[in-house]
Amino acid sequence: MKSLKIAAILLASTALAGCSLLYPHWGATTFPTDGPSSSSSSSASAQPTPTGSASPTATVQPIQKATVNILQSNLDATAGVVDVVAQVTNVAENGGQCTLTVTSGSTSKTQTVRAESNVDTTQCYPMEIQTAGLASGTLLATVTYRSAGYIGSASVTLSK
């Protein structure tokens, strides 16, 4: 029994020692931080010194027109919601936002969702707005897509 315990301990030690073989530089890399790292070096600051040369100018990318396509729009009077599914057909990118605005008369409600790249389009996450507080009649649902390089919108009318 004693030799069985010793064998188990040796086997466990050997198995755990193998971890250093799988990741041989343990502790050599730093963990990610939330902000800039601070150095405790006593050397002089490594801040760049301004020179007399001309300052660089930022390159401004022109905003292009996004082609927004409303794939599905539905007014569920029983549930009291408008739901919309939309995409941008002329660009496939991450980081944009889609905003659904539902307007009835002078009252509007909005919801903003993320958009993400699909194979060759940008898909808006599904959007849904409660219709409570909106007047009966015709509703105008507008989807606007915005990103760093694109902006565009599309609208559809729904009857409440």
Order of alpha helices (4+ residues) and beta strands (2+ residues): alpha-alpha-beta-beta-beta-beta-beta-beta-beta-beta-beta
